[in-house]
Amino acid sequence: MHRKTAVAVSGAALLLAGVTTSTAQAAPTAAPSARTMGTCPVHANARVNGAIAAWSLKCHSPEYVSVNGNFKDTKADGKCARVKIVTAYVTKRHTACGKGKVERFSYLMAAKRGVVKVYLSVV
């Protein structure tokens, strides 16, 4: 079984990468691709097979970032779309199950040096 994940990181720069790994924690089956997107404020989109997401990040200070967005399960495959938002201090997870199901998220988060990671995956 493979999990597809899209990752974005905010801080000095935003990184968007797609990685395929197996559930057995093996090495990635494909090399990740990455590109620098910019600094706050950031608007990003991600897509993996079975899910899409869009979000924005706004830096309020070096230690606080707002994260707002939505994501959607796009495939009738019995799997769910999942967004995970990670800072040095906290992790938030949201899941959308069922083709067409849309979930929204909105947080003001403490983030060390303004770094926030946003992951989109299908589980």
Secondary structure, 3 states (H helix, E strand, C coil): CEEEEEEEEECCCCEEEEEEEECCCCCCCCCCEEEECCCCCEEEEEEECCEEEEEEEEEEECCEEEEEEEEEECCCCCCEEEEEEECCCCEEEEEEECCCCEEEEEEEEECHHHCEEEEEEEC
